[in-house]
Structures are given as structure tokens and as C-alpha cells.
């Protein structure tokens, strides 16, 4: 959803998305890890690869956006 919490209307209940606002997750997912996961996708939780859908520059812009959603804890 719009707030990045993983509870948006398009969330798949069978494969719940991660809460992008979690400060704890931010520590585990530095910029390069975020890029890798967006670019290559992942199996659990399921997320499609975006390599064929967006450029590397656009992927880095998504990384920067995701960082704005993170909590400060």
C-alpha cells in the first residue's frame, strides 16, 4: 500500500509483503541488498524480479524511495 506497511489492497494474503517501514528491517537491508532483491526478485516472501521491467537507474530510485518509508527506531 501507499504507506509501505504491507497492508495495502494489492497485498497477497498467501505471500504477505514485508513491512518497509520497519527500522529493524532497514538494518538488514542496506542499499545494495534492496537493489538486489528488487532487481532479482525473491522466493520468500514471493516478489517478482524487476530486471526486465525497469532500468538499473529506476531501480536505484526505488531504493531511495523505500528508504524514505523506514522508521527511525
C-alpha positions as CSV (number, residue, x, y, z in Angstrom):
1,X,0.0,0.0,0.0
2,X,0.9,3.7,-0.1
3,X,2.4,3.7,3.4
4,X,4.8,0.7,2.8
5,X,3.5,-1.3,5.7
6,X,2.5,-4.3,3.7
7,X,-1.2,-4.0,4.3
8,X,-2.3,-2.4,1.0
9,X,-5.2,-3.6,-1.1
10,X,-3.0,-5.5,-3.5
11,X,-1.2,-7.5,-0.7
12,X,-1.3,-11.2,-1.4
13,X,-2.5,-12.9,1.9
14,X,-0.8,-16.1,0.8
15,X,2.5,-14.3,0.5
16,X,2.4,-11.3,2.8
17,X,4.8,-8.5,1.7
18,X,7.4,-7.1,4.1
19,X,6.8,-4.0,6.2
20,X,9.0,-1.5,4.6
21,X,8.6,0.9,7.5
22,X,10.3,-1.4,10.0
23,X,13.5,0.2,11.3
24,X,14.7,-3.4,12.2
25,X,14.4,-4.5,8.6
26,X,16.4,-1.4,7.4
27,X,19.5,-2.6,9.3
28,X,19.2,-6.0,7.5
29,X,18.6,-4.4,4.1
30,X,21.2,-1.8,3.1
31,X,21.0,-0.2,-0.3
32,X,22.8,-2.9,-2.2
33,X,20.6,-5.6,-0.7
34,X,17.5,-3.7,-1.6
35,X,18.7,-3.2,-5.1
36,X,19.4,-7.0,-5.4
37,X,16.0,-8.0,-4.1
38,X,14.2,-5.6,-6.4
39,X,16.3,-6.4,-9.5
40,X,16.3,-10.2,-9.0
41,X,13.2,-10.8,-7.0
42,X,12.9,-13.4,-4.2
43,X,11.2,-16.6,-3.4
44,X,10.1,-16.0,0.2
45,X,8.2,-13.7,0.6
46,X,7.5,-14.0,-3.1
47,X,8.4,-11.0,-5.1
48,X,8.9,-10.9,-8.9
49,X,12.2,-9.8,-10.5
50,X,12.0,-6.3,-12.0
51,X,15.2,-6.6,-14.1
52,X,13.2,-6.9,-17.3
53,X,10.6,-4.2,-16.2
54,X,12.9,-1.3,-15.2
55,X,16.3,0.1,-15.7
56,X,19.1,-0.1,-13.1
57,X,18.7,3.7,-12.6
58,X,15.0,3.3,-12.0
59,X,15.7,0.5,-9.5
60,X,18.1,2.8,-7.6
61,X,15.3,5.4,-7.5
62,X,13.0,2.8,-5.9
63,X,15.7,2.0,-3.4
64,X,15.9,5.7,-2.5
65,X,12.1,5.8,-2.2
66,X,11.9,2.7,0.1
67,X,14.5,4.4,2.4
68,X,12.1,7.3,2.9
69,X,9.5,4.9,4.3
70,X,11.8,3.5,7.0
71,X,11.1,4.2,10.7
72,X,13.7,5.9,12.8
73,X,13.8,3.4,15.7
